[in-house]
Amino acid sequence: MGSGVYILGGYQTDFSANWARNGWELADGMREVLEQGLASTGLETQDLDTAHVGNFAGELFCNQGHLGGLLAAALPGLAGIPASRHEGACASGSLAALAAGAEIEAGRYGLAAVVGIEQMRNVPGDQAAQLIGPTAMWAGHECIGIKYPWPHVFSELAGEYERRYGLRYEHLARIAEINFGNARRNPNAQTRRWEFNERSFTADDAANPVIDGRMRKQDCGQVSDGAAVVFLASEAVARAWAQRQGRSFESVSRIEGWGHRTAPITYDAKIALSAGEPYVFPFVRATITDAFRRAGISGVEQIDGIETHDCFTSTQYMAIDHFGITPPGQSGQAIDNGDIEIGGRIPMNPSGGLIGLGHPVGATGARMLLDCHKQVTGTAGGYQVDGARRFATLNIGGSATTTVSFIVGRAA
């Protein structure tokens, strides 16, 4: 996929919207994101050759499966094109993009829509926690009797760092503070209007209550409704589209490299496999280095920013050293130095990430790709990283069971 898959653009819905409150269901989100995405790129439904949907839990939250078929109900102009649905927990959107890119690279199709979507705010919070907990774990084998399974697992990740290398909660809190701050720049962010005080990013049990173990309220990604679409194209289609639209080829971005690994599903099995290793999650590190290798770059010093999976602050803390921003176990140095802030050496989550922007699970991988496209084409608006030419994603499903990374650069 390193040389032949291009991103024409796309669209993201407002992640602050509560679809059920607005009388929406999944099909309405699909219609909105596709209509707006097509309009923003000057494409028509008849231009599309294929479509791929990333979604984790449509059956659980909405009693709705068969989402490839739902596309044609949402937008009748799509009737007749091949469409399929992909699931890999929080990495579902990235798996959809991988499949679409593979079809383009194989020469089967020239233009694909990748739609990531999830509706999650139509049930109470406790119920949502139970729906997305065991289904992405080994059901019946992990987190038995745990009220909030994912905060518990990623508290355990923070604990693993604490045992191996030492960990200060102030570093986790600073990750949250940065991401919420970045979200204020993003007009689609779920938390862009949220207010905090001087105690919000501390270990204050009133201002920042414990959810489970080391994970407090501000450490957690959001439960969100939302969708994102990116349009992937072959080089021939991308060049013809740019000419037709009167745009330069630089208004298109390119997927330069990708990585995809799958680890054992249980958290404990992953930790056992990493015993004695420098990286807590060796499969995550391998995913990232696979993406670097396919992109023809030597490491993180050749990228200008990262959209990473911060379902919890401990996940982003892990991503810092796994990308190589610091040596293993020394992620706190990059936080102290301001390296991961906009204007820093390697900005992370200028969009606000899952903590600030929001996390409609199936949409996240597609949204990350779209934000990377925006960054390298200079169209990210208020959260633009100056001079960005190459951005990376890291999207994980479960306790880093399914891991996908993309490298996105300018087309020319």
C-alpha positions in Angstrom: 0.0 0.0 0.0 3.0 2.2 0.2 2.9 3.8 -3.2 -0.5 3.3 -4.7 -3.3 4.5 -2.3 -4.3 8.1 -2.1 -6.7 10.1 0.2 -8.9 12.6 -1.6 -10.5 13.9 1.6 -13.6 13.1 3.6 -15.7 14.4 6.4 -16.3 13.9 10.2 -19.6 14.5 12.0 -19.7 16.6 15.2 -18.8 14.2 17.9 -20.6 16.3 20.5 -24.0 15.3 19.0 -26.3 12.9 20.8 -27.9 11.0 18.0 -30.7 9.4 20.0 -31.6 12.7 21.5 -31.8 14.1 18.0 -34.0 11.2 16.7 -31.1 9.7 14.7 -30.1 6.1 14.2 -27.1 4.6 12.5 -28.5 5.1 9.0 -28.9 8.8 9.7 -25.2 9.1 10.7 -24.2 7.2 7.5 -26.3 9.5 5.4 -24.9 12.7 7.0 -21.3 11.7 6.7 -21.6 10.4 3.2 -23.6 13.3 1.8 -21.2 15.8 3.4 -18.1 13.9 2.5 -19.1 13.6 -1.1 -20.0 17.3 -1.3 -16.7 18.4 0.3 -14.7 16.4 -2.3 -16.9 17.1 -5.3 -17.6 13.4 -5.7 -20.9 11.8 -6.7 -22.2 8.4 -5.6 -21.7 7.0 -9.1 -18.0 7.7 -8.8 -17.6 5.2 -6.0 -16.5 1.6 -6.9 -16.7 0.1 -3.5 -17.4 0.8 0.2 -16.1 -0.5 3.5 -17.7 0.1 6.9 -15.8 0.0 10.2 -18.1 -0.7 13.2 -17.7 -2.5 16.5 -21.0 -2.8 18.3 -23.9 -2.0 16.0 -25.7 -5.1 17.1 -25.2 -4.4 20.8 -26.1 -0.7 21.0 -28.6 -0.5 18.1 -29.7 -4.1 17.3 -28.4 -3.5 13.8 -25.9 -5.6 11.9 -25.3 -6.0 8.1 -24.0 -2.5 7.9 -22.7 -2.9 4.3 -26.3 -3.3 3.3 -27.4 -0.4 5.4 -25.3 2.0 3.3 -27.7 1.7 0.4 -30.6 2.3 2.6 -28.9 5.4 4.0 -28.0 6.7 0.6 -29.9 5.0 -2.2 -27.4 6.1 -4.9 -25.0 3.5 -3.4 -27.3 0.6 -4.3 -25.4 -2.0 -6.4 -21.8 -1.3 -5.3 -20.0 -3.9 -3.3 -19.9 -3.1 0.4 -18.7 -4.9 3.5 -18.4 -4.3 7.3 -15.2 -4.8 9.3 -14.9 -5.4 13.1 -11.8 -5.3 15.3 -13.1 -3.5 18.4 -11.6 0.0 18.5 -9.5 -0.7 15.4 -12.5 -1.4 13.2 -12.2 1.7 11.1 -8.5 1.1 10.4 -9.3 -2.5 9.3 -11.9 -1.1 6.9 -9.3 1.2 5.5 -6.7 -1.6 5.2 -9.3 -3.7 3.2 -10.2 -0.8 0.9 -6.6 0.0 0.3 -5.7 -3.6 -0.5 -8.5 -3.7 -3.1 -7.2 -0.5 -4.7 -3.6 -1.7 -4.7 -4.7 -5.0 -6.3 -6.4 -3.1 -9.1 -9.9 -4.3 -8.4 -11.3 -0.8 -7.8 -10.2 2.8 -8.3 -12.2 4.7 -5.7 -13.4 3.5 -2.3 -15.4 5.1 0.6 -14.3 4.0 4.0 -17.0 4.8 6.6 -16.3 4.5 10.3 -19.4 4.7 12.5 -20.7 4.1 16.0 -23.7 5.1 18.1 -23.1 4.6 21.8 -24.9 7.3 23.7 -28.4 5.7 23.4 -27.9 3.6 26.6 -26.9 4.6 30.1 -23.2 4.8 30.9 -23.0 1.7 33.1 -24.7 -0.3 30.4 -22.3 1.1 27.7 -19.4 0.0 29.9 -20.7 -3.6 30.0 -21.5 -3.7 26.3 -18.0 -2.7 25.2 -16.2 -4.6 28.0 -16.4 -8.4 27.6 -17.1 -8.3 23.9 -13.6 -7.0 23.0 -12.0 -9.2 25.7 -12.1 -13.0 26.0 -15.6 -13.1 27.4 -15.8 -15.1 30.6 -12.1 -15.3 31.0 -11.1 -11.7 31.9 -12.4 -9.0 34.2 -15.0 -11.2 35.8 -17.1 -9.0 38.2 -15.3 -5.8 37.3 -17.7 -2.9 37.0 -15.7 -0.9 34.4 -13.6 -3.4 32.5 -11.6 -1.1 30.3 -10.6 1.4 32.9 -9.5 -1.6 34.9 -7.3 -3.0 32.1 -5.6 0.2 31.3 -5.1 0.9 35.0 -3.2 -2.4 35.0 -1.1 -1.0 32.0 -0.2 2.0 34.1 0.7 -0.4 36.9 2.9 -2.4 34.6 4.8 0.8 33.7 5.0 1.6 37.4 6.5 -1.8 38.3 9.0 -1.9 35.4 10.1 1.7 35.1 8.3 3.9 37.7 5.4 6.2 36.8 4.1 9.5 38.1 0.4 10.3 37.9 1.3 13.9 37.0 2.4 12.6 33.6 -0.9 10.9 32.9 -2.8 14.0 34.0 -0.7 16.2 31.7 -1.6 14.0 28.7 -5.3 14.5 29.5 -4.8 18.3 30.0 -3.0 18.6 26.6 -5.6 16.6 24.7 -8.5 18.5 26.3 -6.7 21.7 25.4 -6.2 20.6 21.8 -9.9 19.7 21.6 -10.8 23.4 22.2 -9.3 24.1 18.8 -11.4 21.5 17.0 -14.9 22.5 16.0 -16.0 18.8 15.9 -14.7 17.9 19.3 -17.1 16.4 21.9 -15.4 18.3 24.8 -14.6 21.6 23.1 -16.9 23.6 25.4 -16.1 21.7 28.6 -14.8 23.7 31.6 -12.0 22.7 34.0 -10.4 24.2 37.1 -7.0 24.1 38.7 -7.8 20.7 40.4 -9.2 19.0 37.3 -5.9 17.4 36.3 -4.7 16.3 39.7 -5.3 13.4 42.0 -8.1 15.2 43.7 -10.9 12.7 44.4 -13.6 15.4 44.1 -12.4 17.2 41.0 -11.0 14.1 39.3 -12.6 11.0 40.9 -11.2 7.5 40.6 -12.9 5.3 38.1 -10.8 2.2 38.6 -7.3 1.9 40.2 -5.0 4.5 38.6 -7.6 5.7 36.1 -9.5 8.8 37.0 -12.2 10.6 35.2 -10.0 12.8 33.1 -7.9 9.8 32.1 -10.8 8.3 30.1 -11.7 8.6 26.5 -15.3 9.6 25.7 -18.4 7.6 25.0 -19.5 9.2 21.7 -21.8 9.1 18.7 -20.2 9.8 15.4 -19.0 8.9 12.0 -16.1 9.7 9.6 -15.5 9.0 6.0 -12.3 9.0 3.9 -12.2 8.4 0.2 -9.3 6.3 -1.0 -8.2 6.2 -4.6 -5.6 4.8 -7.0 -3.0 7.2 -8.3 -4.8 7.4 -11.7 -8.1 8.2 -10.1 -6.5 10.7 -7.7 -4.7 12.6 -10.5 -7.9 12.7 -12.7 -9.9 13.9 -9.7 -7.5 16.7 -8.8 -7.4 17.9 -12.4 -11.2 17.8 -12.7 -11.5 19.8 -9.4 -9.0 22.3 -10.5 -6.8 21.3 -7.6 -3.1 20.7 -7.4 -2.0 17.1 -6.8 -0.7 18.3 -3.4 -4.3 18.6 -2.2 -4.2 14.8 -2.2 -2.4 12.8 0.4 -0.9 9.3 0.2 -0.7 6.3 2.5 3.0 5.8 2.5 3.1 2.8 4.9 1.1 0.6 7.1 1.4 -1.9 9.9 -1.1 -4.5 11.3 -0.5 -7.0 14.0 -2.7 -9.2 16.2 -1.8 -10.3 19.7 -3.4 -12.8 22.0 -6.7 -11.5 23.1 -6.1 -11.4 26.9 -4.2 -8.6 28.6 -2.3 -11.1 30.9 -1.1 -13.1 27.9 0.4 -10.0 26.3 2.2 -9.0 29.5 3.5 -12.5 29.9 4.9 -12.4 26.3 6.7 -9.2 27.0 8.4 -10.4 30.1 12.1 -9.4 29.9 11.4 -7.3 26.7 12.1 -3.5 26.6 8.6 -2.7 25.3 5.5 -3.5 27.3 3.6 -4.4 24.1 6.1 -5.8 21.5 3.3 -6.3 19.0 2.5 -2.6 19.1 6.1 -1.7 18.6 6.3 -4.1 15.6 3.2 -2.6 14.1 4.8 0.8 14.2 8.1 -0.3 12.8 6.4 -2.2 10.1 4.6 1.0 9.1 8.0 2.9 9.2 9.7 0.3 7.0 6.9 0.2 4.4 7.0 4.0 4.3 10.8 3.9 3.7 11.6 5.9 6.9 13.9 5.1 9.7 11.9 6.3 12.6 9.8 8.8 14.4 12.2 11.6 13.7 11.0 11.6 10.1 7.3 12.3 11.0 5.8 15.6 12.0 3.0 14.4 14.3 0.9 11.5 15.5 -2.8 10.8 15.9 -2.7 8.1 18.5 -5.1 5.9 20.5 -5.7 7.5 23.8 -8.7 5.5 25.0 -7.0 6.2 28.4 -4.0 8.3 29.3 -1.9 5.2 29.9 -2.4 4.1 26.3 -0.9 7.4 25.0 1.9 7.1 27.6 2.6 3.7 26.1 2.5 5.1 22.5 5.2 7.7 23.3 7.9 5.2 23.9 6.6 2.6 21.5 6.9 5.2 18.7 10.5 5.8 19.8 9.9 9.4 21.0 11.8 8.3 24.1 13.6 5.1 25.0 11.3 2.4 26.6 9.9 3.4 30.0 10.9 7.0 29.7 7.7 8.5 28.2 7.5 11.0 31.0 10.6 12.8 29.6 8.7 13.8 26.4 5.8 15.1 28.5 8.1 17.1 30.7 9.9 18.6 27.6 6.7 19.6 25.8 7.6 17.3 22.9 4.0 16.0 22.4 2.3 19.4 22.5 1.4 21.4 19.4 4.6 23.3 18.6 6.7 20.5 20.2 9.0 18.0 18.6 6.4 15.4 17.8 2.8 16.7 18.5 0.4 14.0 19.5 -3.3 14.2 19.0 -3.6 17.8 17.8 -7.2 16.9 17.1 -7.9 16.3 20.8 -7.7 12.5 20.5 -10.2 10.1 22.0 -10.1 11.9 25.3 -10.8 15.4 23.9 -12.3 14.9 20.4 -14.3 11.8 21.3 -14.3 8.0 20.6 -17.2 6.6 18.6 -15.4 3.3 18.5 -15.9 2.2 14.8 -15.2 5.7 13.6 -11.9 6.3 15.2 -9.5 4.7 12.7 -11.2 6.5 9.8 -11.2 9.8 11.7 -7.5 9.4 12.4 -6.7 8.9 8.7 -8.8 12.0 7.9 -7.0 14.1 10.4 -3.6 13.0 9.1 -4.8 14.0 5.6 -5.8 17.4 6.9 -2.5 17.9 8.6 -0.3 17.1 5.6 -2.4 19.1 3.2 -2.6 22.1 5.5 -6.3 22.0 6.0 -6.6 21.2 9.7 -7.7 24.7 10.6 -7.2 25.7 14.3 -5.3 22.6 15.2 -2.9 22.6 12.2 0.7 21.6 12.9 2.8 24.1 11.0 4.7 22.6 8.1 3.4 19.1 8.6 4.4 16.8 5.7 4.1 13.4 7.3 1.8 12.1 10.0 1.3 8.7 11.7 -1.7 6.9 13.2 -1.8 4.3 16.0 -5.2 2.6 16.4 -5.6 -0.3 18.8 -8.5 -2.6 19.5 -9.0 -4.3 22.9 -5.9 -4.3 25.2 -3.7 -3.8 22.1 -5.0 -7.1 20.6 -5.5 -5.6 17.1 -3.1 -2.8 16.3 -3.0 -0.8 13.0 -0.7 2.1 12.1 -0.6 4.2 9.0 1.9 6.7 7.7 0.3 9.5 5.6 2.3 12.0 3.6 1.8 14.5 0.8 1.1 13.1 -2.6 3.7 15.3 -4.3 
